[in-house]
Amino acid sequence: MNRIIILTCALTISFTMFSQDYESGDLNKKSYVRAGLSTPTWQYYGFNNANDLKEGLNAESRIGGIFEIGTIFMLNGINVGDHMRFGINADFVSFKTQVFNKPGSENIYNFFVGSKVGPSFTYAVSKTIAFDVFAKLNPVWAAAIYNNHQNFDNGLDMYYGYVQMMYSAGINVKLAIVMIGFEYDFGSLKLKNNKEGDYWPNFSDPDSKRTPMHGFNVTFGFCF
């Protein structure tokens, strides 16, 4: 019962806050916390398609997760119409992992710590429903690949990279305090082996030191 009362109060406050800026035609900034699935594409590591990736990595499946905290700052000084505003969408922190599952749990783990920032456009359909379209620069502060060899006797097989750029684009659907997001991450990173000094391969361009690491994110969270 207490949880129901708290949720009802939160929804009421959210409706009130949204209606205040909706009636004026302006839109208030929205901060959010969200998490969800992050799935590698079949072109990950430079492969051409699903069959190439499965055969090249001997992978049985792929999965991943993402967690982000961010804010959409509204540029109400640029009036493009009532309930429509440009903004700046910033993810202050973005934690992401993507995994290729192989036989015998000899998986390949990909880790990312970054931020994101870029322009957005918000259209508030009603007092409680709004859509955001955005494109972002994604500075990756640190990234790593861990190749989990079960019989690897010489230490962890790790590849590292720091302070590199990726990109993303997507759409959010905001329903009062609930946010649902769909996003495509794309870009290539240079990740160097911690012992051998070689780079994780780009399977479409063996001479390149940069590895494509594209993925799709589907997230669920709360905005306030």
C-alpha positions in Angstrom: 0.0 0.0 0.0 2.8 2.4 0.9 4.5 1.8 -2.5 1.2 2.6 -4.3 0.8 5.8 -2.3 4.4 6.9 -3.1 4.0 6.1 -6.8 0.8 8.0 -7.0 2.4 11.0 -5.4 5.3 10.9 -7.8 3.0 10.7 -10.8 0.9 13.6 -9.5 4.0 15.8 -9.0 5.3 14.8 -12.4 2.0 15.7 -14.1 2.0 19.1 -12.3 5.6 19.9 -13.3 5.0 19.0 -16.9 1.7 20.9 -17.2 3.4 24.1 -15.9 5.9 24.3 -18.8 3.4 22.8 -21.3 0.9 25.6 -20.9 3.5 28.3 -21.6 4.8 26.5 -24.7 8.3 26.1 -23.1 9.7 22.8 -21.9 11.7 22.3 -18.7 14.9 20.3 -18.6 14.5 16.6 -17.8 17.1 14.5 -15.9 16.9 10.7 -16.1 18.3 7.5 -14.9 18.0 4.5 -17.2 19.2 1.0 -17.9 18.6 -1.7 -20.4 19.9 -4.1 -23.1 22.9 -3.3 -25.3 23.2 -5.7 -28.2 26.2 -5.8 -30.6 25.4 -5.7 -34.3 26.4 -8.5 -36.6 29.0 -6.0 -38.1 30.9 -5.9 -34.7 34.7 -6.2 -35.1 34.3 -5.6 -38.9 32.4 -8.8 -39.8 30.1 -8.6 -42.8 27.0 -10.4 -41.4 25.7 -12.8 -38.8 27.2 -16.0 -40.4 30.6 -14.4 -40.7 30.6 -13.3 -37.1 29.4 -16.6 -35.7 32.0 -18.6 -37.7 34.8 -16.1 -37.1 34.3 -15.9 -33.3 32.7 -19.4 -32.8 30.0 -17.4 -31.0 26.7 -18.9 -30.0 24.9 -15.8 -28.9 25.3 -12.1 -28.0 24.0 -10.0 -25.2 24.8 -6.8 -23.2 23.7 -4.2 -20.8 23.9 -0.4 -20.3 23.4 2.1 -17.5 23.2 5.9 -18.0 22.6 9.1 -16.0 21.8 12.2 -18.0 19.9 15.5 -18.6 18.2 17.1 -21.5 18.7 20.9 -21.2 16.0 22.8 -23.2 16.9 25.8 -25.3 13.7 27.7 -24.8 15.2 30.9 -26.2 15.0 29.3 -29.7 11.2 29.2 -30.2 10.4 26.8 -33.0 6.7 26.4 -32.0 4.6 25.7 -28.9 5.7 22.5 -27.2 8.6 22.0 -29.6 12.2 22.8 -28.5 15.8 22.2 -29.4 18.0 21.1 -26.5 21.3 19.7 -25.4 21.2 16.1 -24.4 24.1 15.0 -22.1 24.8 11.6 -20.6 27.1 12.4 -17.7 28.1 8.8 -17.3 27.5 5.7 -19.5 28.5 2.2 -18.5 28.1 -0.5 -21.1 29.1 -4.1 -21.6 28.6 -6.4 -24.6 29.3 -10.1 -24.5 29.7 -12.8 -27.2 28.9 -16.2 -25.6 31.1 -19.1 -26.9 31.1 -22.9 -26.1 32.5 -23.8 -22.7 32.0 -20.2 -21.4 35.1 -19.0 -23.3 33.3 -15.7 -23.8 34.5 -12.4 -25.2 33.6 -9.4 -23.0 33.6 -5.8 -24.1 33.5 -3.0 -21.5 33.0 0.8 -22.0 33.0 3.8 -19.7 32.1 7.1 -21.4 29.9 10.1 -21.6 27.7 11.5 -24.4 26.6 14.9 -25.5 24.8 16.4 -28.5 21.8 18.2 -29.9 18.2 17.1 -29.4 14.7 18.0 -30.5 11.7 17.5 -28.2 8.1 17.5 -29.2 5.5 17.4 -26.3 2.4 15.8 -27.8 0.4 16.4 -24.5 1.1 17.3 -20.9 2.4 13.9 -20.2 3.7 12.5 -23.5 6.9 13.7 -25.3 9.3 12.5 -27.9 13.0 13.3 -28.1 15.2 12.8 -31.2 19.0 13.2 -30.6 22.5 12.7 -32.0 25.5 12.6 -29.7 29.2 12.5 -29.6 30.3 9.7 -27.3 33.7 10.2 -25.8 34.8 6.8 -24.4 37.1 7.4 -21.5 38.1 3.8 -21.2 37.3 0.6 -23.1 38.5 -3.0 -22.9 38.1 -6.4 -24.4 38.6 -9.5 -22.3 39.1 -12.7 -24.3 38.3 -15.4 -21.7 40.5 -18.3 -22.7 39.8 -21.1 -20.2 43.2 -22.6 -20.7 45.2 -19.4 -21.0 48.2 -19.8 -18.7 50.0 -16.5 -19.2 47.6 -14.1 -17.5 44.5 -12.3 -18.7 44.1 -11.7 -22.4 43.1 -8.0 -22.3 43.0 -5.2 -24.8 42.7 -1.6 -23.6 42.0 1.8 -25.1 41.5 5.3 -23.5 39.9 8.6 -24.5 38.5 7.8 -28.0 35.4 8.9 -29.8 32.3 7.1 -30.8 28.8 8.3 -31.8 25.2 7.6 -31.3 21.7 8.6 -32.5 18.2 7.7 -31.3 14.8 8.5 -29.9 13.2 8.7 -26.4 9.6 8.3 -25.5 8.6 10.0 -22.3 5.4 9.0 -20.5 5.1 11.3 -17.4 8.0 10.0 -15.3 8.8 7.0 -17.5 11.4 7.1 -20.3 11.8 4.4 -23.0 14.9 4.9 -25.3 16.1 3.4 -28.6 19.6 4.2 -29.6 22.2 3.1 -32.2 25.9 3.4 -31.1 28.6 3.4 -33.8 32.3 3.9 -34.2 35.7 2.2 -34.0 38.2 2.0 -31.2 41.9 1.2 -31.0 42.4 -1.5 -28.3 45.9 -2.7 -27.6 46.9 -6.0 -26.0 48.4 -5.6 -22.5 51.2 -8.1 -23.1 51.8 -8.7 -26.8 51.3 -5.1 -27.9 49.1 -6.0 -30.9 45.6 -4.5 -31.5 42.3 -6.3 -31.5 41.6 -7.1 -35.2 39.3 -5.4 -37.7 38.1 -8.5 -39.6 37.2 -6.4 -42.7 40.5 -4.5 -42.8 43.4 -6.5 -41.3 45.7 -3.5 -41.8 43.6 -1.2 -39.6 44.3 -0.7 -35.9 40.7 0.4 -35.3 37.9 -2.1 -34.6 34.2 -1.3 -35.4 32.0 -1.8 -32.3 28.5 -0.9 -33.2 25.4 -1.8 -31.1 21.8 -1.1 -30.4 20.5 0.0 -27.0 17.0 -0.4 -25.7 16.5 1.3 -22.3 13.9 1.9 -19.6 14.2 4.5 -16.9 12.7 7.4 -15.0 12.9 11.2 -15.7 12.3 14.0 -13.4 
